[in-house]
Amino acid sequence: MAWCPFAQKLELQPESNQQPAIRPTQFIMHSIAAPWSVQRLFEYWKSSSLESHFGLAYDGSLGQYIGTETRADANASANRRPDGTGAVSIETASNLQSSDPWTAAQVEKLIELGVWLHRAHGIPLRVCRSASDPGFGYHRLHPAWAVAGTACPGNARVKQFKEKVFPAIVARATNQEDDMPETLGRYDDTERALVPRQWKNVTISGVDLLTGAKSYTASVWVNLTAPTGATVQGRFYHYRTDGSRWTAGITERLASDGGSFLDFHNSGSIASNEKLRFEVVYYPLHGSDDQPATISSTRARGLYWK
């Protein structure tokens, strides 16, 4: 088992000795919905059937309860998979509604811990593209990480993860922290039809979102009207000048009643002969339905380093 050198060791027994080993491939961030210290969380885990690997107080104090190569039970199906891989979890102090942002001290410790997990276990510097995809994420990112659905860690902290925490982990782990990133920010309110079962490039003030970046983290949001339960898949890809491409993993979202605001994320690096693009495909709820969905607006946000 592995213990973080800058965390207070508060070993939880019998879980630490009795729960099976994992090969950590993900780091998932939570809010505990209580303003607890790491010691108070340790006492709570003693009487609970659940537990996290780490706890983080408002003042940045970090506690570790189980080694990162032992299963902890905070992430439903991500705790340990049949192939032995699993997620490292952290519960972070919050208000009772999990509506407050992480403090500056919490943000700094999450970055520090994320870099350590990348270097200690090789967790890749990308946002998890599916529930089993290696990388970094937050609890509500994939439904399979929660038994009955969750809003954890709250809107404010999801925003911080996307805009501050994860980009800073990437920058610090790749020794680019002193480089000021460029900002990707685009919006397009052109209404477009999305024909069923056909991949379509999403243009947001042009089809090419980025060209030539040492590293980037990018998100695309699609405002779409489609029948409830319909499926939308999205993926980023790198288009090369010779016509070939590298394609990232597919992220799947379900349409809800009224309009759906669907989010898609990726991170990586782009060679000088590549352009970052994004595409979606729409699958109606019924296979015989040929009515298109309607995209009413799209936006792209992110950071990148030249």
C-alpha atoms as one frame of an Amber mdcrd trajectory, in Angstrom:
protein
   0.000   0.000   0.000   1.137   3.574  -0.635   0.972   6.446   1.845   1.240
  10.083   0.803   4.293  11.682   2.476   2.565  15.027   3.170  -0.704  13.589
   4.564  -1.404  12.770   8.224  -1.665   8.994   8.488  -4.860   7.956  10.269
  -5.093   4.295   9.311  -8.611   2.916   9.285  -8.924  -0.644  10.584  -9.969
  -3.314   9.805 -10.574  -1.905   6.290  -6.919  -1.112   5.647  -5.876  -4.735
   6.175  -8.962  -6.600   4.998 -10.062  -4.851   1.806  -8.574  -6.053  -1.478
  -5.743  -4.422  -3.377  -6.332  -2.132  -6.342  -4.200  -0.660  -9.093  -5.107
   3.033  -8.845  -5.973   4.579 -12.208  -8.349   7.421 -11.227  -8.576  10.268
  -8.718 -12.157  11.296  -7.810 -12.972  14.394  -5.716 -15.963  14.638  -3.342
 -17.567  17.031  -0.857 -18.511  15.541   2.525 -21.420  18.005   3.183 -19.966
  18.824   6.605 -17.293  21.316   7.794 -15.201  18.545   9.355 -11.549  18.237
  10.230  -9.581  15.207   9.031  -9.773  13.744  12.565 -13.566  14.190  12.708
 -13.919  12.453   9.338 -11.700   9.619  10.589 -14.049   9.112  13.546 -17.038
   9.100  11.206 -15.495   6.471   8.918 -14.994   4.193  11.928 -18.780   3.835
  12.265 -19.630   3.803   8.557 -19.626   1.114   5.886 -18.087   3.670   3.533
 -14.717   5.419   3.533 -12.401   7.489   1.367  -8.638   7.279   0.952  -8.143
  10.942   1.912  -9.889  13.732   3.800  -9.253  17.456   3.347 -10.181  20.151
   5.864 -10.963  23.798   5.123  -7.485  24.851   6.259  -5.767  22.480   3.830
  -4.983  19.785   6.408  -4.806  16.437   4.600  -5.480  13.070   6.234  -5.073
   9.606   4.722  -7.115   6.663   6.036  -6.290   3.829   3.620  -3.282   3.241
   1.376  -3.866   4.197  -2.230  -3.305   0.609  -3.393  -6.156  -0.695  -1.211
  -9.856  -0.391  -2.090 -11.884   2.399  -0.456 -15.658   2.443  -0.768 -16.684
   5.943  -1.870 -17.172   5.584  -5.632 -19.620   2.714  -6.257 -18.449   0.772
  -9.332 -15.137   2.677  -9.435 -14.026   1.340  -6.036 -12.547  -1.786  -7.607
 -13.267  -3.257 -11.032 -12.962  -6.904 -12.107  -9.559  -6.155 -13.666  -8.235
  -4.903 -10.311  -8.174  -1.205 -11.215  -9.848   1.319  -8.956 -10.194   4.953
  -7.954  -8.454   6.968  -5.258 -11.027   9.118  -3.457 -10.918  12.287  -1.370
 -13.699  13.786   0.751 -13.358  17.548   1.223 -14.901  19.681   3.968 -17.849
  21.794   2.805 -20.963  23.470   4.131 -24.008  21.297   4.782 -25.407  21.920
   1.296 -22.092  21.299  -0.526 -22.650  24.661  -2.213 -19.497  26.535  -1.207
 -16.262  26.635  -3.233 -13.058  25.033  -2.063 -10.891  27.386  -0.027  -7.552
  28.537  -1.417  -5.833  26.101   0.965  -7.995  23.220  -0.261  -7.329  24.085
  -3.900  -3.569  24.092  -3.321  -3.652  20.723  -1.530  -5.816  19.126  -4.246
  -3.278  20.254  -6.831  -0.370  18.948  -4.765  -2.086  15.608  -4.180  -3.078
  15.285  -7.846   0.539  15.754  -8.920   1.722  13.184  -6.356  -0.842  10.612
  -7.558   0.210  11.190 -11.168   3.864  10.641 -10.307   3.357   7.812  -7.797
   0.800   5.774  -9.755   0.941   7.072 -13.321  -2.639   8.378 -13.309  -2.795
  10.113 -16.704  -3.247  13.877 -16.938  -6.724  13.913 -18.449 -10.325  14.107
 -17.299 -11.914  10.642 -17.183 -13.736  10.153 -20.500 -15.882   7.314 -19.179
 -16.578   5.703 -15.821 -13.645   3.288 -16.257 -11.272   5.578 -18.174  -8.059
   6.422 -16.244  -7.678  10.051 -15.218  -9.071  12.732 -12.910 -12.677  13.559
 -12.089 -15.311  14.670  -9.602 -18.053  12.503  -8.110 -20.992  13.465 -10.348
 -18.957  13.300 -13.576 -20.122   9.731 -14.347 -23.355   8.142 -13.005 -21.634
   4.787 -12.404 -19.594   6.430  -9.622 -22.700   6.912  -7.445 -25.300   4.339
  -6.387 -28.371   6.596  -6.717 -27.047   9.671  -8.484 -25.378  12.669  -6.868
 -24.722  16.412  -7.259 -21.408  16.058  -5.372 -19.150  18.017  -5.084 -21.485
  20.926  -5.955 -21.607  23.427  -8.791 -19.010  25.816  -7.380 -16.431  23.066
  -6.967 -17.077  21.520 -10.380 -16.358  24.970 -11.845 -13.130  25.183  -9.814
 -12.102  21.697 -10.944 -12.506  22.638 -14.605 -11.035  26.134 -14.454  -8.379
  25.941 -11.729  -7.658  22.607 -10.057  -7.225  20.228 -12.979  -5.412  22.700
 -15.280  -3.002  23.472 -12.420  -2.350  19.751 -11.809  -1.435  19.377 -15.483
   0.733  22.502 -15.452   2.619  21.567 -12.278   3.085  17.917 -13.249   4.536
  18.928 -16.620   6.673  21.757 -15.231   4.653  24.400 -17.088   3.320  26.216
 -14.053   5.431  29.299 -14.731   4.031  29.553 -18.257   0.894  31.638 -18.542
  -1.760  29.652 -20.448  -3.817  30.986 -23.308  -7.587  30.917 -22.923 -10.007
  29.102 -25.226 -13.366  30.869 -25.178 -15.940  30.611 -27.950 -19.722  30.810
 -28.248 -22.054  30.204 -31.185 -25.859  30.570 -31.066 -26.496  29.392 -34.634
 -29.423  26.958 -34.682 -28.569  23.691 -36.438 -30.278  20.368 -37.119 -28.534
  17.221 -35.906 -29.526  14.381 -38.213 -29.816  10.989 -36.464 -26.980   8.467
 -36.610 -24.499  10.716 -38.465 -21.359  12.168 -36.888 -21.303  15.953 -37.317
 -18.484  18.419 -36.690 -19.513  21.086 -34.191 -18.438  24.520 -35.398 -17.965
  27.182 -32.734 -16.711  30.236 -34.632 -14.947  27.754 -36.913 -14.394  24.004
 -36.931 -10.815  24.148 -35.547 -10.845  24.785 -31.806  -7.035  24.792 -31.328
  -3.861  24.321 -33.327  -0.394  23.495 -32.018  -0.534  23.399 -28.201   2.009
  21.719 -25.907  -0.890  20.816 -23.656  -4.532  21.749 -23.307  -7.697  21.089
 -21.372 -10.898  21.789 -23.301 -14.641  21.528 -22.706 -17.521  21.821 -25.143
 -21.130  22.398 -24.105 -23.992  21.695 -26.512 -27.468  23.141 -25.883 -29.758
  20.625 -27.573 -33.461  19.910 -27.896 -34.348  16.231 -28.372 -36.862  13.736
 -26.949 -36.235  12.641 -23.374 -34.032   9.545 -23.239 -32.379  10.116 -26.604
 -28.618   9.580 -26.681 -25.946  12.042 -27.765 -22.322  10.976 -28.099 -19.426
  13.391 -28.419 -15.700  13.072 -29.007 -12.688  15.288 -29.607 -10.207  14.468
 -32.332  -6.916  15.751 -33.746  -7.147  16.309 -37.502  -3.838  16.093 -39.365
  -2.805  17.831 -42.581  -2.506  14.474 -44.382  -6.178  13.747 -43.683  -5.585
  11.207 -40.895  -6.751  11.746 -37.334  -6.300  10.736 -33.719  -9.638  10.231
 -31.991 -10.284  10.485 -28.248 -12.776   8.303 -26.394 -16.532   8.745 -26.755
 -18.540  10.436 -24.001 -22.263   9.609 -23.906 -25.016  11.870 -22.575 -28.819
  11.434 -22.336 -31.295  14.122 -23.362 -33.734  15.351 -20.709 -37.178  16.927
 -20.886 -37.165  20.338 -22.590 -33.609  21.372 -23.421 -30.379  19.604 -22.488
 -27.062  21.308 -21.751 -24.585  18.514 -22.491 -20.921  18.712 -21.460 -17.874
  17.026 -23.000 -14.232  17.245 -21.875 -10.759  16.297 -23.048  -7.108  17.149
 -22.446  -3.872  16.368 -24.250  -1.320  17.914 -26.579  -1.482  18.874 -30.254
   1.357  18.493 -32.741   2.187  21.347 -35.103   0.422  19.570 -37.990  -2.767
  18.872 -36.005  -5.990  20.761 -35.298  -8.342  20.052 -32.379 -11.926  19.440
 -33.453 -15.131  18.143 -31.828 -18.003  16.085 -33.260 -21.325  14.662 -32.056
 -23.812  12.016 -33.138 -27.490  11.763 -32.179 -29.424   8.529 -31.588 -33.223
   8.871 -31.129 -34.919   6.837 -28.452 -36.659   4.745 -31.137 -34.597   3.317
 -33.978 -37.273   4.132 -36.581 -37.327   7.831 -35.648 -35.619   9.972 -38.292
 -36.527  13.383 -36.862 -33.417  15.495 -36.197 -32.484  17.030 -32.872 -31.868
  20.777 -32.721 -28.660  22.399 -31.521 -29.507  25.925 -30.361 -26.083  27.005
 -29.083 -22.568  25.712 -28.465 -19.657  26.940 -26.433 -16.043  25.951 -25.881
 -13.888  26.796 -22.873 -10.394  25.748 -21.852  -6.756  26.538 -21.250  -3.784
  25.721 -23.449  -0.047  26.224 -23.481   1.810  27.079 -26.685
